Amino acid sequence: MTNKSTSLFEQLRKQRALSNGVINAVKPIFQQEFYPDLSLDEIQCGDMSSFNRGTNNELAPDVDIIFLDIPNDESKGFKDWTPIGIRELTGKKEGITSIEELKRYDAKLASFVPHVFEVLDKHFNTSSGSANFEFMRTWEGYPGLVFNISLPHPEYGTISFDFNLDYTSGHYGIEHNRRFLIYFDRVVNELGPEVAVQLIEDIKMVKQKGKDNARDEEGWIDRTRKLFGFLVEGLFCQQFPPYTYAELMDKVLEHDWEPGVELQDRWVGDQINQIIDADFTSFSDLMHNIVRENYSLPKGSWENLQQIAKEHNATL
């Protein structure tokens, strides 16, 4: 392997070790709070983040951990956030931004979050009080919530942890992460480390361009134009071997929607069907499935992807 590929694989090893270590550290307190009748091995959870897959563009880690089957029985003190949109509730894009504010709406969650602080401080050997609550968010119809904790770290800078508490028994992101890691290992073993490195770099490039294109005047990501990272990864890895950057851009420019297909103007952001190793016969077959049976590609996101492809084509 070249120095470039060796460096990437060492970085991947470190990143996965970090996220797996955090999951193992917090599992016992999640068990105590939400799963008293389950063993640690029975708790369904995982890291869905691009950080775990090595396709992250951010310099500081952004760890996206999900716990499934979280109770929402209000008769037992658990709040059901499903019908509530946090922006509508608080009037802020940021959502709930302090433990004191959270306590007004969900006392049980507000008392639990500080225990996560303590575990993270101990796990990373940082001084007590280093972990900070940044926000809690949810969306109307979303079966759960997300709370974010930041932690200063001497090597990584600030680590951001999204803890997704999901009331359902399954989530697209966990399976997508598993499939991507298997696919990536296949690329390494069958095509070589240099092809694997190029795949990661190509994914990162499209993700970054998509993020830049989707920013509004205030610097927020417009979700009606957001190009989801898992979608970018899926497009590259829909087939084996993966598309090169140029091949994927050509596919985007060549694609025509068949009559009767209408892309959503609004953001929904839901994905049901897996993309990687899902036996789609063609790029067009995949794209129609994403729009007809899933909701991860609104009109603005498609226009975002087309813009990236057109910019690439203009440089040839």
VEXKE-145375 format. One line per 8 residues: their letters; for each residue x, y, z of N, C-alpha, C, O, CB. Coordinates in steps of 0.05 Angstrom, whole numbers. Glycine has a CB too. Layout:
BEGIN
A> X:Y:Z:X:Y:Z:X:Y:Z:X:Y:Z:X:Y:Z | ...
REM end
This chain:
BEGIN
MTNKSTSL> 17:-24:0:0:0:0:18:25:0:40:25:11:-19:0:25 | 8:46:-12:22:71:-12:18:85:15:1:77:31:12:90:-34 | 34:106:20:30:121:45:2:133:47:-9:135:69:51:144:46 | -9:140:24:-36:152:24:-57:133:34:-74:139:50:-43:162:-4 | -56:108:23:-76:88:31:-71:79:60:-90:74:75:-75:65:12 | -46:76:67:-39:68:95:-50:88:114:-61:81:135:-9:64:98 | -47:114:108:-57:135:125:-87:134:128:-98:137:150:-48:162:115 | -101:129:105:-130:128:106:-140:105:123:-157:108:140:-142:125:78
FEQLRKQR> -128:81:120:-137:58:135:-131:61:165:-147:51:181:-124:33:124 | -109:73:171:-104:78:200:-124:98:211:-132:95:234:-75:89:203 | -131:118:196:-151:137:205:-178:124:208:-192:129:227:-153:161:185 | -186:106:189:-211:92:192:-211:75:217:-231:74:231:-215:74:167 | -189:62:222:-188:45:246:-192:61:271:-207:53:289:-160:30:248 | -179:84:273:-182:102:296:-211:112:299:-221:114:321:-163:125:294 | -223:120:277:-249:131:278:-270:110:287:-287:116:304:-257:142:251 | -267:86:277:-286:65:285:-282:57:314:-301:51:328:-284:41:266
ALSNGVIN> -257:57:322:-251:50:350:-263:71:369:-273:64:390:-221:48:355 | -262:96:361:-273:118:377:-303:114:380:-314:115:403:-267:145:366 | -318:111:358:-347:109:359:-356:84:374:-375:85:389:-359:111:332 | -342:62:368:-349:37:382:-344:39:412:-359:28:428:-334:13:370 | -323:52:419:-316:56:447:-337:72:462:-344:66:485:-290:69:450 | -348:93:449:-368:109:461:-394:93:465:-407:95:486:-374:134:444 | -402:77:444:-426:61:447:-424:42:471:-442:40:487:-431:45:421 | -401:29:473:-397:10:495:-397:25:522:-406:13:542:-371:-5:492
AVKPIFQQ> -388:49:522:-387:64:548:-415:73:557:-420:72:581:-369:89:544 | -431:82:538:-458:93:546:-479:71:548:-500:76:560:-466:114:526 | -475:48:537:-495:27:537:-506:21:565:-531:19:568:-484:2:525 | -490:18:585:-501:11:611:-520:31:622:-540:24:635:-478:7:631 | -515:57:618:-534:77:629:-560:78:612:-581:84:622:-521:104:631 | -557:73:586:-582:70:570:-598:46:578:-622:46:579:-574:69:540 | -584:24:584:-597:0:594:-613:6:619:-636:-2:622:-577:-22:599 | -600:20:638:-613:26:664:-637:44:660:-657:40:674:-593:39:682
EFYPDLSL> -636:63:642:-657:82:639:-680:71:621:-703:75:627:-646:108:627 | -673:58:599:-693:52:578:-697:22:574:-718:14:564:-684:64:553 | -678:5:582:-680:-24:576:-675:-41:600:-658:-59:599:-661:-31:553 | -688:-37:622:-681:-52:646:-686:-82:644:-675:-98:659:-698:-42:670 | -702:-90:624:-709:-119:621:-691:-132:600:-695:-156:594:-738:-122:614 | -672:-118:588:-655:-129:568:-626:-131:577:-617:-116:594:-657:-112:542 | -612:-150:566:-583:-151:571:-570:-131:552:-582:-121:534:-572:-180:566 | -545:-125:557:-530:-106:540:-529:-115:511:-531:-99:493:-502:-102:551
DEIQCGDM> -526:-141:507:-524:-152:480:-551:-150:465:-551:-151:441:-515:-181:481 | -573:-149:480:-599:-148:467:-607:-120:458:-626:-116:443:-620:-159:486 | -593:-100:468:-600:-72:461:-591:-67:432:-568:-71:424:-585:-52:480 | -610:-57:416:-605:-51:388:-596:-22:385:-611:-4:390:-630:-56:371 | -571:-19:377:-559:8:374:-536:7:355:-527:-15:347:-551:19:402 | -526:30:347:-503:31:329:-496:59:321:-511:78:328:-509:14:304 | -474:62:307:-465:88:297:-472:90:267:-464:73:251:-435:92:301 | -488:110:260:-497:114:233:-480:134:218:-486:140:195:-526:122:232
SSFNRGTN> -461:145:231:-447:169:220:-428:163:198:-417:142:196:-433:183:242 | -424:184:181:-403:182:160:-375:180:173:-357:170:161:-404:207:142 | -373:189:198:-348:187:213:-340:158:216:-317:150:213:-350:200:240 | -360:141:221:-355:112:224:-347:99:197:-332:80:197:-380:98:235 | -356:111:175:-350:100:149:-326:113:136:-316:103:116:-374:103:131 | -316:135:148:-293:148:137:-299:167:114:-281:176:100:-273:128:128 | -325:173:110:-332:191:88:-339:219:98:-351:235:84:-356:180:73 | -331:225:122:-336:251:134:-317:272:123:-293:267:118:-334:250:165
NELAPDVD> -327:297:120:-311:319:111:-301:337:134:-282:351:131:-326:336:91 | -315:335:156:-309:352:179:-283:343:192:-277:319:194:-332:353:199 | -267:363:201:-242:356:214:-247:344:242:-233:326:250:-225:381:217 | -268:355:256:-274:345:282:-295:322:279:-312:323:262:-285:367:301 | -293:302:296:-311:279:295:-340:287:299:-346:304:317:-303:258:315 | -358:275:284:-387:279:287:-399:251:288:-403:238:268:-399:296:263 | -403:242:313:-412:214:318:-442:214:320:-454:229:336:-398:203:343 | -455:196:305:-484:195:303:-494:168:313:-497:149:297:-493:200:273
IIFLDIPN> -500:167:338:-508:141:351:-538:140:354:-551:159:361:-494:139:379 | -549:116:348:-577:112:350:-583:89:369:-570:68:368:-590:107:323 | -604:92:386:-615:71:402:-643:66:394:-659:85:393:-613:78:433 | -650:41:388:-677:34:378:-695:24:400:-685:17:422:-675:13:356 | -720:24:395:-740:13:414:-740:29:440:-744:18:462:-735:-16:420 | -735:55:438:-737:72:462:-766:74:471:-783:80:454:-724:100:456 | -772:71:496:-800:73:505:-811:101:503:-796:121:508:-803:63:534 | -836:104:496:-849:130:495:-877:129:508:-895:144:500:-852:140:466
DESKGFKD> -879:112:528:-904:109:543:-905:131:564:-891:131:584:-905:81:557 | -923:150:559:-925:174:577:-936:167:605:-931:181:624:-942:195:565 | -950:144:607:-960:136:633:-937:126:651:-941:124:675:-980:113:629 | -914:121:639:-891:113:654:-870:135:656:-847:130:664:-878:87:642 | -877:159:648:-859:182:651:-843:188:626:-828:208:626:-841:177:673 | -846:172:605:-831:177:580:-848:195:562:-872:190:559:-824:151:566 | -837:216:551:-852:233:534:-852:222:505:-831:212:495:-840:262:534 | -875:224:492:-877:216:464:-874:242:447:-893:258:446:-904:201:458
WTPIGIRE> -851:245:434:-846:269:418:-856:267:389:-853:285:374:-816:275:418 | -868:244:382:-875:240:354:-892:262:342:-886:271:320:-891:214:352 | -913:272:355:-930:292:342:-919:321:344:-933:340:336:-957:291:354 | -895:324:355:-885:351:361:-862:359:343:-843:344:339:-877:353:390 | -863:383:332:-841:394:317:-827:414:335:-839:433:345:-850:408:291 | -801:410:340:-787:427:360:-785:456:351:-786:474:368:-759:416:365 | -782:461:325:-780:489:316:-806:503:321:-807:526:328:-773:490:286 | -829:489:316:-855:501:320:-859:505:350:-872:525:359:-877:483:309
LTGKKEGI> -849:487:366:-852:489:395:-837:512:408:-847:526:424:-844:463:409 | -812:515:399:-794:535:411:-791:561:395:-784:581:406:-767:523:415 | -798:559:369:-794:583:352:-765:587:344:-758:608:333:-804:607:366 | -748:566:348:-720:568:342:-711:545:324:-719:522:328:-703:569:368 | -694:551:304:-683:530:288:-666:512:304:-664:488:299:-666:542:265 | -652:523:324:-634:508:340:-648:487:358:-635:468:367:-617:527:358 | -674:491:363:-688:473:381:-685:481:410:-681:504:416:-680:445:376 | -686:461:427:-681:465:456:-651:466:461:-637:448:453:-695:443:473
TSIEELKR> -641:487:474:-612:491:475:-601:491:504:-578:499:508:-606:517:462 | -617:483:523:-606:481:551:-621:460:566:-644:453:559:-608:508:566 | -608:448:586:-621:428:602:-645:440:617:-665:427:620:-601:416:623 | -642:465:626:-664:478:640:-688:480:622:-711:475:631:-655:506:650 | -684:487:597:-707:489:578:-718:462:573:-743:458:572:-698:503:552 | -701:442:570:-711:414:565:-727:404:588:-747:390:584:-687:396:560 | -720:412:612:-734:403:636:-764:411:636:-781:398:647:-720:414:661 | -769:434:623:-797:444:622:-814:426:604:-839:425:608:-797:472:611
YDAKLASF> -802:412:586:-818:396:567:-815:366:572:-834:351:567:-809:402:539 | -791:357:582:-786:329:585:-768:325:609:-743:323:606:-774:316:559 | -779:323:633:-763:322:657:-747:296:658:-724:297:669:-781:324:682 | -757:275:648:-743:249:650:-718:250:632:-696:241:641:-761:226:641 | -720:260:608:-697:262:591:-677:282:602:-653:278:600:-706:271:562 | -687:304:613:-669:325:624:-653:314:648:-630:322:652:-685:349:634 | -664:295:663:-649:284:685:-629:262:675:-610:256:689:-668:272:706 | -634:251:652:-617:230:641:-592:241:628:-571:229:631:-633:213:622
VPHVFEVL> -595:262:612:-573:273:596:-548:278:613:-526:271:603:-582:298:582 | -549:290:637:-525:294:652:-509:269:659:-485:270:663:-532:308:678 | -523:246:660:-509:221:665:-491:214:640:-470:202:643:-529:198:670 | -501:222:616:-485:217:592:-460:235:593:-438:226:586:-502:224:567 | -463:260:603:-440:277:607:-419:263:623:-395:262:616:-448:304:621 | -427:252:646:-408:240:664:-394:216:652:-370:213:655:-423:230:690 | -409:200:636:-396:177:624:-376:185:602:-354:174:601:-418:159:611 | -383:205:587:-365:215:566:-340:227:578:-317:223:568:-379:235:548
DKHFNTSS> -343:243:599:-320:255:612:-301:234:622:-277:236:620:-329:274:635 | -313:213:634:-296:191:645:-283:175:622:-260:168:624:-313:172:662 | -298:170:601:-288:153:579:-264:167:565:-245:153:558:-310:148:559 | -266:193:562:-245:208:548:-225:220:567:-207:234:559:-257:229:530 | -229:214:592:-210:224:613:-208:255:612:-186:266:614:-182:212:609 | -230:268:608:-231:297:609:-241:306:636:-254:290:651:-249:309:586 | -236:330:643:-244:340:670:-274:341:672:-288:345:652:-233:368:675 | -284:337:696:-313:337:701:-325:364:691:-315:385:697:-319:333:730
GSANFEFM> -347:362:677:-360:386:667:-351:394:639:-360:415:628:-355:409:685 | -334:378:626:-325:384:599:-346:381:578:-348:396:559:-300:367:593 | -363:360:582:-384:355:562:-406:376:565:-413:385:586:-397:327:567 | -416:385:541:-436:406:541:-461:398:525:-458:384:504:-424:432:529 | -484:405:535:-509:401:520:-512:423:499:-510:447:506:-534:401:539 | -515:415:474:-518:435:453:-547:439:444:-556:462:441:-501:427:429 | -561:417:439:-589:420:431:-604:394:433:-592:372:435:-590:431:402 | -630:396:432:-648:373:428:-667:381:406:-678:403:407:-663:365:455
RTWEGYPG> -671:363:387:-689:369:364:-706:345:358:-699:322:362:-673:378:340 | -729:351:347:-746:331:335:-763:344:314:-764:368:312:-763:316:357 | -777:328:299:-794:338:277:-821:325:278:-823:301:285:-780:334:249 | -842:339:272:-869:328:273:-870:303:255:-863:303:232:-890:349:263 | -879:281:268:-881:256:254:-857:238:257:-858:214:250:-886:261:225 | -835:249:266:-810:233:270:-813:217:296:-818:229:317:-785:252:271 | -809:191:295:-814:174:318:-790:174:337:-776:153:341:-820:146:310 | -785:196:350:-762:198:368:-752:226:370:-766:246:365:-741:179:360
LVFNISLP> -726:228:377:-713:254:381:-683:251:378:-673:229:378:-721:266:409 | -670:274:377:-640:274:376:-631:295:396:-640:318:396:-630:281:347 | -612:287:413:-599:307:429:-569:306:424:-557:285:419:-604:303:460 | -557:330:425:-528:333:417:-512:342:441:-519:360:456:-526:353:395 | -489:329:444:-469:336:465:-442:340:452:-434:325:435:-468:313:487 | -429:362:460:-402:367:450:-382:363:472:-388:366:496:-400:396:439 | -358:355:464:-337:349:483:-310:358:472:-302:349:451:-337:319:490 | -296:376:486:-269:383:476:-250:360:479:-251:345:498:-258:408:492
HPEYGTIS> -232:357:459:-213:334:459:-186:344:450:-184:359:431:-224:311:441 | -165:336:464:-138:346:458:-128:339:430:-112:354:418:-118:336:478 | -137:317:418:-128:309:392:-147:317:370:-139:327:349:-125:279:391 | -174:314:375:-193:318:354:-206:346:354:-221:354:336:-215:298:357 | -200:362:374:-214:388:377:-239:383:392:-239:373:414:-219:400:349 | -262:391:380:-288:386:393:-302:363:379:-305:362:355:-305:411:391 | -310:343:395:-325:320:385:-355:326:388:-363:336:410:-317:294:399 | -370:321:368:-399:325:369:-413:298:369:-409:281:351:-409:343:346
FDFNLDYT> -430:293:389:-445:268:391:-475:273:387:-487:287:403:-439:254:418 | -486:261:367:-515:261:364:-525:234:375:-517:213:366:-524:264:334 | -543:236:395:-555:212:406:-584:211:396:-601:228:404:-554:211:437 | -590:193:378:-617:189:367:-632:169:384:-624:146:386:-615:180:337 | -654:178:396:-671:160:411:-695:154:394:-713:171:390:-680:172:439 | -697:129:383:-717:122:363:-737:102:375:-729:82:387:-703:110:338 | -763:108:371:-783:91:383:-788:65:366:-801:47:376:-809:106:385 | -777:64:342:-782:41:324:-760:20:328:-741:24:342:-783:50:295
SGHYGIEH> -765:-3:316:-747:-26:320:-725:-28:298:-709:-47:299:-763:-52:321 | -726:-10:278:-706:-11:257:-701:16:245:-718:34:248:-715:-30:235 | -678:20:233:-672:46:221:-654:41:197:-635:25:198:-658:65:241 | -659:55:175:-644:52:151:-614:56:155:-598:41:144:-654:73:130 | -607:75:172:-579:83:175:-561:61:186:-538:59:178:-577:106:193 | -571:45:204:-555:23:215:-548:2:194:-525:-6:192:-569:10:239 | -568:-6:178:-563:-25:158:-546:-14:135:-529:-28:124:-590:-35:146 | -550:12:128:-534:24:108:-505:24:116:-487:19:100:-544:53:102
NRRFLIYF> -500:31:141:-472:31:152:-459:4:149:-437:1:141:-472:41:181 | -474:-17:157:-464:-44:156:-457:-52:127:-436:-63:122:-485:-64:168 | -476:-46:109:-471:-53:81:-448:-38:69:-432:-49:53:-497:-47:64 | -445:-12:76:-423:3:65:-396:-8:74:-377:-11:58:-425:32:73 | -394:-16:99:-368:-26:109:-361:-53:95:-338:-58:89:-370:-31:140 | -381:-70:91:-376:-95:76:-368:-89:48:-349:-101:37:-402:-113:76 | -382:-70:35:-375:-63:7:-347:-51:5:-332:-59:-13:-396:-42:-4 | -340:-34:24:-313:-22:24:-292:-43:26:-272:-42:12:-311:-1:46
DRVVNELG> -296:-62:44:-276:-84:47:-274:-100:21:-252:-109:14:-285:-103:71 | -296:-104:7:-295:-118:-18:-279:-103:-39:-263:-114:-54:-323:-123:-29 | -282:-76:-39:-266:-60:-57:-236:-63:-51:-220:-66:-69:-275:-30:-55 | -230:-62:-26:-201:-65:-18:-190:-92:-27:-169:-93:-38:-198:-62:13 | -206:-113:-21:-196:-140:-27:-195:-147:-56:-177:-161:-65:-213:-160:-12 | -215:-137:-72:-217:-146:-100:-205:-125:-119:-196:-133:-141:-246:-151:-107 | -206:-100:-112:-197:-79:-130:-171:-65:-121:-158:-52:-137:-218:-59:-134 | -165:-68:-95:-140:-57:-85:-145:-31:-69:-165:-18:-72:-122:-50:-107
PEVAVQLI> -126:-25:-51:-129:-2:-33:-130:24:-47:-144:43:-37:-106:-2:-14 | -117:27:-70:-118:53:-84:-145:60:-94:-154:83:-94:-97:54:-107 | -159:39:-104:-187:44:-113:-205:51:-90:-223:68:-92:-198:18:-128 | -200:38:-67:-216:44:-43:-211:72:-33:-230:86:-26:-208:24:-20 | -187:81:-34:-180:109:-27:-194:129:-45:-206:149:-36:-150:114:-27 | -194:123:-71:-206:141:-91:-236:142:-87:-249:163:-90:-200:132:-119 | -248:119:-80:-277:119:-74:-284:137:-51:-303:153:-53:-287:90:-68 | -269:136:-30:-274:153:-7:-271:182:-15:-288:199:-7:-255:146:17
EDIKMVKQ> -250:189:-30:-245:216:-37:-267:227:-56:-276:250:-54:-218:219:-51 | -277:210:-74:-298:218:-92:-324:223:-77:-338:243:-82:-303:197:-114 | -331:206:-58:-355:210:-42:-353:236:-26:-372:251:-26:-359:186:-22 | -330:241:-14:-326:265:2:-330:290:-16:-341:310:-7:-299:265:15 | -319:289:-40:-321:312:-58:-350:319:-65:-358:342:-64:-305:307:-83 | -366:299:-72:-394:304:-79:-409:313:-55:-426:331:-57:-406:278:-91 | -404:301:-32:-418:309:-7:-412:338:-1:-430:353:6:-409:292:16 | -387:347:-3:-379:374:3:-392:394:-16:-402:415:-8:-349:377:3
KGKDNARD> -391:387:-42:-404:405:-62:-434:407:-57:-445:429:-59:-398:394:-90 | -446:385:-50:-475:385:-44:-481:402:-20:-501:416:-20:-485:357:-40 | -465:400:0:-469:416:24:-466:446:18:-482:463:27:-450:408:47 | -445:453:3:-440:481:-4:-464:492:-20:-472:515:-16:-414:484:-20 | -474:476:-39:-496:485:-55:-522:489:-40:-539:505:-48:-501:465:-78 | -525:475:-17:-550:475:-3:-551:496:20:-572:499:33:-555:448:9 | -530:511:24:-530:530:46:-547:554:39:-546:565:16:-502:539:53 | -563:564:58:-579:588:54:-563:612:62:-540:610:69:-606:586:70
EEGWIDRT> -576:636:61:-561:661:66:-551:662:95:-532:677:100:-579:684:60 | -564:648:113:-555:648:141:-535:626:148:-526:624:171:-579:645:159 | -528:610:128:-508:589:132:-520:562:140:-505:543:143:-489:598:153 | -547:561:142:-560:536:149:-563:520:123:-565:530:101:-588:541:162 | -565:493:127:-570:475:104:-600:475:98:-616:468:116:-559:447:110 | -607:483:74:-634:482:65:-642:453:60:-631:441:41:-639:499:39 | -659:441:76:-665:413:74:-680:405:48:-680:382:41:-681:404:98 | -691:425:35:-704:419:9:-683:416:-13:-689:407:-35:-724:440:2
RKLFGFLV> -658:424:-7:-636:422:-26:-614:404:-16:-594:399:-30:-625:449:-33 | -617:393:8:-596:377:20:-592:352:5:-611:338:-3:-603:371:49 | -566:345:0:-559:320:-13:-549:302:9:-526:304:18:-537:325:-35 | -565:283:17:-558:265:39:-533:249:34:-529:239:12:-581:247:45 | -516:247:54:-491:233:51:-495:204:44:-481:193:28:-475:235:76 | -515:191:57:-520:163:52:-529:159:23:-524:138:11:-541:151:71 | -542:179:11:-551:177:-16:-527:179:-35:-525:164:-55:-571:199:-23 | -509:197:-29:-484:199:-45:-469:173:-45:-460:163:-65:-467:223:-36
EGLFCQQF> -466:162:-21:-451:136:-18:-466:114:-34:-453:98:-47:-449:128:12 | -492:114:-32:-508:94:-46:-505:96:-76:-504:76:-90:-536:95:-38 | -505:121:-87:-503:124:-115:-476:114:-126:-475:101:-146:-506:154:-122 | -455:120:-111:-428:109:-120:-427:79:-118:-415:66:-134:-406:122:-103 | -440:68:-97:-437:39:-91:-461:23:-99:-464:0:-89:-431:36:-61 | -478:33:-116:-501:18:-125:-494:-7:-139:-508:-27:-137:-519:36:-143 | -472:-7:-153:-462:-30:-167:-434:-37:-159:-421:-21:-144:-464:-25:-198 | -423:-59:-168:-395:-66:-164:-383:-73:-191:-394:-89:-206:-392:-90:-144
PPYTYAEL> -360:-61:-197:-345:-42:-181:-359:-15:-179:-378:-10:-194:-317:-37:-193 | -351:2:-160:-365:28:-157:-360:46:-181:-341:43:-196:-355:42:-132 | -379:65:-184:-375:85:-205:-351:102:-198:-345:108:-175:-401:102:-208 | -337:111:-218:-317:132:-214:-332:158:-213:-356:159:-218:-296:132:-237 | -318:180:-205:-331:206:-203:-343:214:-230:-366:222:-232:-311:227:-194 | -327:211:-251:-335:218:-278:-359:201:-288:-378:212:-300:-312:216:-299 | -358:176:-282:-380:158:-290:-406:166:-276:-427:166:-289:-374:129:-283 | -405:172:-250:-430:180:-236:-441:206:-247:-465:209:-250:-424:182:-206
MDKVLEHD> -423:225:-252:-433:251:-263:-446:247:-290:-466:260:-296:-409:270:-265 | -435:229:-306:-447:223:-332:-475:211:-329:-494:218:-343:-429:204:-349 | -478:193:-309:-503:180:-304:-524:200:-296:-547:199:-305:-501:159:-282 | -516:220:-280:-535:240:-271:-544:257:-295:-568:263:-297:-522:258:-249 | -525:265:-311:-532:282:-335:-549:267:-355:-566:279:-369:-507:292:-348 | -545:241:-357:-559:225:-377:-587:217:-368:-604:210:-384:-544:200:-383 | -593:219:-342:-618:208:-331:-642:226:-339:-641:250:-337:-616:206:-301 | -663:212:-348:-688:225:-354:-710:212:-337:-712:187:-336:-695:223:-385
WEPGVELQ> -726:228:-324:-748:217:-309:-770:210:-329:-777:224:-347:-759:238:-289 | -782:187:-324:-803:177:-342:-828:194:-337:-832:205:-316:-808:147:-338 | -846:195:-357:-871:211:-354:-887:202:-330:-890:179:-324:-888:208:-379 | -897:222:-315:-913:217:-292:-897:218:-266:-910:218:-244:-926:191:-294 | -871:218:-267:-855:220:-243:-852:249:-235:-842:265:-250:-827:206:-247 | -860:255:-210:-858:282:-200:-842:282:-174:-848:267:-156:-886:295:-195 | -822:299:-174:-805:301:-150:-819:320:-130:-831:340:-138:-777:311:-156 | -816:314:-104:-828:330:-83:-814:357:-82:-790:359:-83:-827:316:-56
DRWVGDQI> -830:379:-78:-818:405:-73:-809:408:-44:-790:422:-38:-837:427:-80 | -823:394:-27:-816:396:2:-798:374:11:-795:353:-2:-842:396:19 | -784:379:33:-766:359:44:-782:339:61:-798:347:78:-744:373:61 | -777:314:57:-788:293:74:-765:278:88:-765:275:112:-806:273:58 | -746:269:72:-721:258:83:-723:230:93:-707:221:109:-713:274:106 | -742:214:83:-744:186:92:-733:167:70:-737:172:47:-774:180:98 | -720:146:79:-709:126:61:-716:99:73:-708:93:96:-679:129:56 | -730:82:58:-738:56:67:-720:34:55:-709:18:69:-768:51:61
NQIIDADF> -719:35:28:-703:14:14:-673:19:16:-664:41:13:-712:13:-15 | -659:-3:20:-630:-1:20:-620:3:-9:-634:-6:-28:-617:-26:33 | -597:15:-13:-586:20:-39:-562:2:-45:-561:-10:-67:-578:49:-42 | -544:0:-26:-520:-16:-31:-526:-46:-30:-540:-55:-12:-498:-10:-10 | -517:-60:-50:-521:-89:-52:-551:-96:-51:-559:-115:-38:-506:-104:-30 | -567:-80:-65:-596:-84:-65:-607:-93:-92:-631:-94:-96:-610:-58:-57 | -589:-100:-110:-596:-113:-136:-612:-95:-154:-629:-105:-169:-612:-138:-131 | -607:-69:-154:-619:-52:-174:-605:-57:-201:-581:-59:-202:-617:-21:-166
TSFSDLMH> -621:-59:-222:-610:-68:-247:-596:-45:-262:-580:-50:-280:-632:-79:-265 | -602:-20:-255:-590:2:-269:-592:27:-252:-606:28:-232:-604:7:-296 | -578:48:-260:-578:73:-246:-607:85:-247:-617:95:-227:-558:93:-259 | -620:83:-270:-647:94:-273:-667:79:-255:-685:91:-244:-656:92:-302 | -663:53:-253:-680:36:-236:-678:46:-207:-698:48:-193:-673:7:-238 | -654:51:-199:-649:61:-172:-662:88:-168:-676:92:-148:-619:62:-166 | -658:106:-186:-668:133:-183:-698:134:-182:-710:149:-166:-658:151:-206 | -711:118:-198:-740:117:-197:-750:105:-171:-771:114:-160:-751:101:-220
NIVRENYS> -736:86:-160:-743:74:-134:-741:95:-112:-759:97:-95:-726:50:-128 | -719:110:-113:-715:131:-92:-738:151:-92:-746:160:-70:-688:145:-97 | -748:158:-115:-769:179:-117:-797:167:-113:-814:179:-100:-767:193:-144 | -802:143:-124:-828:132:-123:-835:119:-96:-857:121:-86:-832:112:-145 | -815:105:-84:-820:90:-60:-807:101:-35:-811:92:-13:-811:62:-63 | -790:121:-39:-776:134:-17:-778:165:-20:-788:175:-39:-746:125:-17 | -767:179:0:-770:208:0:-744:222:7:-744:242:22:-792:216:20 | -722:211:-3:-696:223:3:-685:240:-18:-662:250:-16:-677:201:10
LPKGSWEN> -700:244:-40:-690:261:-62:-712:280:-71:-725:276:-92:-681:243:-86 | -716:302:-56:-735:322:-65:-724:337:-90:-700:333:-97:-741:343:-43 | -740:353:-102:-733:366:-127:-708:383:-124:-690:382:-142:-756:384:-136 | -705:397:-102:-682:414:-97:-656:398:-95:-635:407:-103:-686:431:-73 | -658:374:-83:-634:357:-80:-625:347:-107:-601:345:-113:-640:334:-61 | -645:340:-124:-638:331:-151:-625:353:-167:-605:349:-181:-663:321:-165 | -636:377:-164:-624:400:-178:-596:406:-168:-578:414:-183:-641:425:-175 | -591:401:-142:-565:404:-130:-545:384:-143:-523:392:-150:-566:399:-99
LQQIAKEH> -554:359:-145:-537:338:-157:-531:344:-186:-509:340:-196:-550:311:-154 | -552:354:-200:-548:361:-228:-528:384:-231:-511:384:-250:-574:369:-241 | -529:403:-213:-510:426:-213:-481:416:-211:-463:425:-225:-517:446:-191 | -477:397:-192:-450:385:-189:-441:372:-214:-418:375:-222:-450:365:-165 | -459:357:-227:-452:343:-252:-446:362:-275:-427:358:-290:-474:324:-260 | -462:383:-277:-457:403:-298:-431:418:-294:-417:423:-313:-481:423:-299 | -424:424:-269:-399:437:-263:-376:419:-270:-356:428:-281:-397:446:-233 | -378:393:-265:-357:374:-272:-355:373:-303:-332:374:-313:-364:347:-261
NATL> -377:372:-316:-377:370:-346:-364:394:-358:-351:392:-379:-405:366:-356 | -368:417:-346:-357:442:-357:-327:444:-355:-314:460:-369:-369:466:-342 | -315:427:-337:-286:428:-334:-272:409:-353:-247:410:-355:-278:421:-305 | -287:393:-368:-275:373:-386:-265:386:-411:-254:373:-429:-294:351:-392
REM end
